[in-house]
Amino acid sequence: MDLNALSLKELKDLQAQVARAIASFEERKKKEALAELEDRARQMGFSLSELLGTPVARKRAPAAAKYANPENAAETWSGRGRKPRWFEAALKAGRAPEEMSV
């Protein structure tokens, strides 16, 4: 490939393609190495996190719904995070949170 014959746009496109190819290659190699290490640890009766002393990430169960929209029971809220619009509107309309409890 003659780089001198390419336009600036073609060179920049080529540069972007090379950067993506390098990143993809590195990710593949990391995944292969991790899989190989996990397999080797498993053969020895351990998990990789046990050997590295890293805590195992626990998955959180979704929070149960505490409140339901009185006009559409399919819309629920667990009480965590930002209040949904329907909850805010109901509060402004004079409803108490207990009235919307599931």
Backbone bond lengths (Angstrom), bond angles and torsions (degrees), N, CA, C in turn:
res aa  C-N    CA-C-N  psi(-1)  N-CA   C-N-CA  omega(-1)  CA-C   N-CA-C  phi
1 M - - - 1.442 - - 1.530 108.09 -
2 D 1.310 114.65 126.91 1.462 119.96 -179.86 1.525 108.05 -92.96
3 L 1.327 117.16 104.74 1.464 121.79 -177.85 1.521 112.00 -68.19
4 N 1.299 116.97 -28.63 1.465 121.05 -179.75 1.524 111.98 -67.67
5 A 1.325 117.60 -21.63 1.456 120.96 -178.37 1.524 112.04 -86.84
6 L 1.323 118.11 -8.12 1.465 121.46 -177.30 1.522 111.27 -87.07
7 S 1.328 114.44 148.43 1.466 119.38 176.60 1.527 108.82 -78.27
8 L 1.338 116.28 171.26 1.456 121.05 179.49 1.527 110.74 -61.19
9 K 1.324 116.83 -42.48 1.463 120.88 179.17 1.528 110.48 -61.91
10 E 1.322 116.88 -44.52 1.464 120.72 179.29 1.526 111.18 -63.39
11 L 1.324 116.69 -39.25 1.466 120.36 178.23 1.524 111.13 -65.07
12 K 1.333 117.11 -41.90 1.466 120.46 178.84 1.526 111.05 -66.85
13 D 1.332 117.44 -38.47 1.464 120.72 175.99 1.524 110.34 -62.79
14 L 1.311 116.09 -43.07 1.462 121.22 178.55 1.530 110.35 -63.02
15 Q 1.323 116.35 -41.25 1.460 121.17 178.91 1.528 110.41 -61.88
16 A 1.324 117.67 -42.56 1.462 121.77 179.17 1.529 110.41 -65.32
17 Q 1.319 116.57 -40.67 1.467 120.38 178.78 1.525 111.06 -63.97
18 V 1.320 116.36 -40.62 1.466 120.93 179.27 1.529 110.19 -65.30
19 A 1.324 117.27 -42.91 1.470 120.90 179.13 1.518 110.64 -61.33
20 R 1.344 117.22 -42.86 1.472 120.40 178.12 1.519 110.90 -65.35
21 A 1.312 117.17 -40.36 1.465 121.08 -179.76 1.529 110.59 -64.57
22 I 1.311 117.34 -40.18 1.472 121.10 179.14 1.518 110.04 -65.53
23 A 1.333 117.15 -46.44 1.466 120.97 -179.96 1.521 110.45 -61.79
24 S 1.317 117.14 -42.51 1.463 121.79 179.43 1.527 110.59 -63.97
25 F 1.309 116.42 -42.33 1.463 121.18 179.61 1.526 110.43 -62.40
26 E 1.343 116.49 -46.14 1.464 120.25 -179.46 1.522 111.07 -62.92
27 E 1.331 117.78 -41.65 1.469 121.19 178.90 1.530 110.99 -62.70
28 R 1.329 116.60 -43.56 1.475 120.31 178.42 1.518 110.69 -60.46
29 K 1.334 116.62 -44.90 1.459 120.72 -178.97 1.530 111.10 -64.52
30 K 1.334 117.59 -40.10 1.460 120.89 177.54 1.526 110.93 -63.01
31 K 1.336 116.64 -44.16 1.466 120.43 179.91 1.527 110.49 -63.80
32 E 1.329 116.88 -41.32 1.465 120.60 178.38 1.526 110.71 -63.12
33 A 1.320 117.14 -44.22 1.466 121.12 179.99 1.522 110.72 -64.30
34 L 1.325 117.48 -42.86 1.460 121.30 179.32 1.526 110.83 -63.76
35 A 1.315 117.37 -43.00 1.459 120.89 178.72 1.527 110.89 -63.25
36 E 1.324 116.10 -40.88 1.458 120.49 179.00 1.532 111.01 -64.66
37 L 1.331 116.99 -42.53 1.466 120.66 178.88 1.528 111.41 -66.54
38 E 1.336 116.84 -41.15 1.464 119.90 178.32 1.525 110.76 -63.51
39 D 1.316 116.67 -41.07 1.462 121.24 178.94 1.525 110.60 -63.65
40 R 1.317 116.51 -44.75 1.471 120.71 179.72 1.528 110.99 -63.67
41 A 1.337 117.61 -42.47 1.461 121.09 177.76 1.523 110.46 -63.11
42 R 1.328 117.22 -41.46 1.469 121.98 179.24 1.529 110.65 -62.96
43 Q 1.321 117.08 -38.85 1.462 120.93 178.25 1.529 110.93 -62.66
44 M 1.319 116.10 -30.22 1.456 120.77 -179.20 1.536 112.02 -91.26
45 G 1.340 116.78 2.04 1.452 121.09 175.69 1.518 114.95 88.50
46 F 1.303 117.51 20.25 1.462 121.58 -179.54 1.521 109.79 -127.63
47 S 1.310 114.62 166.47 1.460 119.00 167.44 1.525 106.33 -101.44
48 L 1.301 116.42 157.00 1.457 120.47 -178.88 1.522 110.65 -63.26
49 S 1.329 117.15 -35.91 1.467 119.63 179.79 1.528 111.00 -67.60
50 E 1.333 117.54 -32.03 1.467 120.17 176.07 1.531 110.46 -64.56
51 L 1.309 116.22 -43.19 1.458 120.39 -177.78 1.524 112.37 -69.94
52 L 1.311 116.01 -34.81 1.464 119.65 -178.64 1.519 112.26 -87.00
53 G 1.325 116.23 -13.22 1.454 119.86 -179.73 1.513 113.15 74.39
54 T 1.318 116.78 20.75 1.458 120.15 178.12 1.515 109.27 -90.55
55 P 1.309 116.90 140.84 1.460 118.94 179.40 1.532 110.72 -68.95
56 V 1.300 115.04 145.36 1.457 120.35 178.22 1.522 107.53 -79.74
57 A 1.298 116.17 129.49 1.463 120.25 -179.86 1.524 109.34 -69.76
58 R 1.314 114.87 125.35 1.454 119.20 177.98 1.516 108.79 -92.42
59 K 1.312 114.96 136.64 1.454 119.25 177.18 1.515 108.04 -86.76
60 R 1.295 114.83 133.43 1.445 121.30 178.68 1.510 110.13 -86.35
61 A 1.298 115.23 135.84 1.461 119.20 175.13 1.528 108.07 -74.08
62 P 1.299 117.23 146.49 1.459 118.81 178.20 1.528 109.81 -60.80
63 A 1.319 115.69 142.37 1.458 120.44 -179.02 1.523 109.87 -69.94
64 A 1.315 115.59 142.77 1.461 120.94 178.81 1.524 109.30 -72.75
65 A 1.298 115.58 148.42 1.462 120.72 179.56 1.523 110.16 -69.69
66 K 1.330 116.47 133.92 1.464 121.86 176.57 1.522 111.25 -105.74
67 Y 1.329 115.58 -29.29 1.459 120.28 -175.51 1.524 109.67 -129.83
68 A 1.333 115.24 147.84 1.461 120.71 176.69 1.515 108.82 -129.74
69 N 1.312 115.40 145.75 1.454 121.54 177.84 1.530 107.63 -67.24
70 P 1.342 118.58 124.01 1.458 120.04 -178.94 1.527 113.28 -63.53
71 E 1.322 117.99 -24.82 1.455 120.82 -179.26 1.519 113.12 -93.00
72 N 1.330 117.54 -17.28 1.462 121.62 178.21 1.524 107.14 -149.15
73 A 1.311 116.94 96.86 1.464 122.00 -174.69 1.529 112.67 -63.40
74 A 1.324 117.85 -14.97 1.464 120.54 178.35 1.524 111.25 -72.01
75 E 1.330 117.66 -22.19 1.456 121.64 178.25 1.522 108.68 -88.74
76 T 1.322 115.30 116.22 1.462 120.28 -178.75 1.517 109.96 -127.40
77 W 1.335 114.36 166.61 1.460 121.17 178.16 1.510 108.02 -145.59
78 S 1.317 116.85 138.93 1.463 121.90 -176.98 1.524 112.75 -83.41
79 G 1.314 117.10 -12.32 1.454 120.15 -175.50 1.516 111.84 93.06
80 R 1.324 116.55 -2.66 1.461 121.65 177.97 1.514 109.68 -103.97
81 G 1.299 114.83 147.00 1.457 119.29 175.98 1.515 112.10 79.01
82 R 1.299 114.73 -162.58 1.462 121.48 -176.66 1.521 110.72 -69.35
83 K 1.308 116.30 140.72 1.463 121.16 179.66 1.525 109.01 -70.20
84 P 1.325 116.92 136.44 1.469 119.19 177.37 1.531 110.71 -70.12
85 R 1.297 115.50 159.83 1.466 120.71 -178.05 1.520 111.91 -60.58
86 W 1.334 116.87 -40.48 1.461 118.95 -178.80 1.528 111.06 -64.50
87 F 1.334 117.43 -33.24 1.462 121.37 179.01 1.527 109.83 -69.28
88 E 1.323 116.61 -46.13 1.459 121.81 178.09 1.525 110.61 -60.16
89 A 1.340 116.43 -43.79 1.465 120.48 -179.31 1.525 110.70 -63.71
90 A 1.320 117.32 -39.78 1.462 120.87 179.49 1.524 110.61 -65.95
91 L 1.321 117.00 -39.03 1.466 120.50 177.74 1.534 110.47 -64.16
92 K 1.326 116.11 -42.13 1.466 120.19 179.24 1.526 111.30 -66.65
93 A 1.327 116.14 -29.16 1.465 121.17 179.19 1.529 111.38 -78.81
94 G 1.322 117.29 -2.51 1.456 120.33 175.59 1.518 114.94 101.36
95 R 1.313 118.24 4.15 1.467 120.26 177.99 1.518 110.06 -78.04
96 A 1.310 115.94 148.24 1.457 121.44 175.45 1.520 108.46 -92.43
97 P 1.329 118.27 149.66 1.469 120.21 178.30 1.537 112.64 -56.81
98 E 1.326 117.13 -33.27 1.468 119.87 179.55 1.520 112.75 -62.42
99 E 1.332 116.79 -28.98 1.462 120.80 179.46 1.536 111.27 -68.15
100 M 1.314 116.59 -23.48 1.464 120.51 -176.89 1.513 112.32 -101.97
101 S 1.331 117.03 5.36 1.471 120.96 -179.46 1.519 110.31 -63.84
102 V 1.306 114.46 146.23 1.471 120.84 178.74 1.515 108.51 -83.50
